[in-house]
C-alpha cells in the first residue's frame, strides 16, 4: 500500500432500513497509523456506520474503499479476512455504564 493511499475511505455512504434513513451522505478517510473516533447523539447512526465498516451491514449507497480498493463485504467474516473487526465494550460500575464500539485493524 502506498503511503498516499488511505487505509480506509468511505464516500457518500447511505444506509436505509425501509423508509428510515440511518445514514445519508457520510464520508471519511482514515490513514494507516491514525487513531480516530465517531461521536454523535443517540440515534445519529454511529453504530450503523461502524457496522458498515465491519461488514455487518452493506451500505445502501456510496463507495467503501480499503487500501485503495473498492470492497463490498457479504459478512463480518469477509471483513475480518482483511483485518477489520468490531468489538463492543462496556465500561463502568453499573450505575454509569459507557458503551464503546471499537474497530480494530490489523497492522
C-alpha positions as CSV (number, residue, x, y, z in Angstrom):
1,X,0.0,0.0,0.0
2,X,1.3,3.4,-0.9
3,X,1.7,6.0,1.8
4,X,-0.6,8.3,-0.1
5,X,-3.4,5.7,-0.3
6,X,-5.8,5.9,2.8
7,X,-6.2,2.7,4.8
8,X,-10.0,3.3,4.8
9,X,-12.1,5.6,2.8
10,X,-15.9,5.9,2.7
11,X,-17.5,8.1,0.2
12,X,-21.1,9.4,0.4
13,X,-22.3,6.4,2.4
14,X,-26.0,6.0,3.0
15,X,-28.0,3.3,4.8
16,X,-31.7,2.9,4.7
17,X,-33.9,0.5,6.5
18,X,-37.1,0.7,4.6
19,X,-38.1,4.4,4.7
20,X,-35.8,5.1,7.6
21,X,-32.6,6.9,6.8
22,X,-30.0,5.7,9.2
23,X,-27.1,7.4,7.4
24,X,-27.0,9.8,4.4
25,X,-24.0,11.1,2.5
26,X,-21.4,10.2,5.1
27,X,-17.7,10.4,4.0
28,X,-14.5,9.9,5.9
29,X,-10.9,8.9,5.4
30,X,-8.5,7.2,7.8
31,X,-4.8,6.8,7.1
32,X,-2.7,4.0,8.5
33,X,-1.4,4.8,12.0
34,X,-4.2,7.3,12.8
35,X,-6.5,7.0,15.7
36,X,-9.9,8.5,15.3
37,X,-13.4,8.3,16.8
38,X,-17.0,8.6,15.8
39,X,-19.1,10.9,18.1
40,X,-22.8,11.8,17.9
41,X,-26.1,11.9,19.7
42,X,-28.2,8.9,20.3
43,X,-29.8,7.8,17.0
44,X,-27.2,9.6,14.9
45,X,-26.1,6.5,13.1
46,X,-22.7,5.8,14.8
47,X,-23.4,2.1,15.3
48,X,-24.8,1.7,11.8
49,X,-21.6,3.4,10.4
50,X,-19.4,1.0,12.4
51,X,-21.4,-2.0,11.3
52,X,-21.0,-1.0,7.7
53,X,-17.2,-0.7,8.1
54,X,-17.0,-4.1,9.8
55,X,-19.2,-5.9,7.3
56,X,-22.3,-6.5,9.3
57,X,-24.4,-4.1,7.1
58,X,-24.0,-3.2,3.5
59,X,-24.3,0.4,2.6
60,X,-27.4,1.3,0.6
61,X,-25.4,4.0,-1.3
62,X,-21.8,5.2,-1.7
63,X,-18.4,3.7,-2.0
64,X,-16.3,1.8,0.5
65,X,-12.5,1.6,-0.2
66,X,-10.0,-0.3,1.8
67,X,-6.3,0.2,0.9
68,X,-7.5,1.9,-2.3
69,X,-9.6,-1.0,-3.5
70,X,-13.4,-0.9,-3.5
71,X,-14.9,-3.6,-1.2
72,X,-18.3,-4.9,-0.6
73,X,-18.4,-7.4,2.3
74,X,-21.0,-10.2,2.4
75,X,-20.3,-10.8,6.1
76,X,-18.2,-9.7,9.1
77,X,-16.0,-12.8,8.4
78,X,-15.0,-11.2,5.0
79,X,-14.1,-8.0,6.7
80,X,-12.0,-10.0,9.3
81,X,-10.2,-11.6,6.5
82,X,-8.8,-8.2,5.6
83,X,-8.1,-7.5,9.3
84,X,-11.1,-5.4,10.1
85,X,-13.0,-6.3,13.3
86,X,-15.7,-4.7,15.5
87,X,-15.9,-5.3,19.2
88,X,-18.3,-3.9,21.8
89,X,-17.0,-3.0,25.3
90,X,-18.8,-1.9,28.4
91,X,-17.1,0.3,30.9
92,X,-18.3,1.5,34.3
93,X,-19.7,0.3,37.6
94,X,-23.3,-0.5,36.6
95,X,-24.6,2.9,37.6
96,X,-22.7,4.8,34.9
97,X,-22.0,2.4,32.1
98,X,-20.5,3.6,28.9
99,X,-20.8,1.6,25.8
100,X,-17.8,1.8,23.4
101,X,-17.7,0.3,20.0
102,X,-14.2,-0.3,18.6
103,X,-12.9,-1.1,15.2
104,X,-9.7,-2.9,15.1
105,X,-7.4,-3.0,12.0
106,X,-4.5,-5.4,11.5
107,X,-1.0,-4.0,11.3
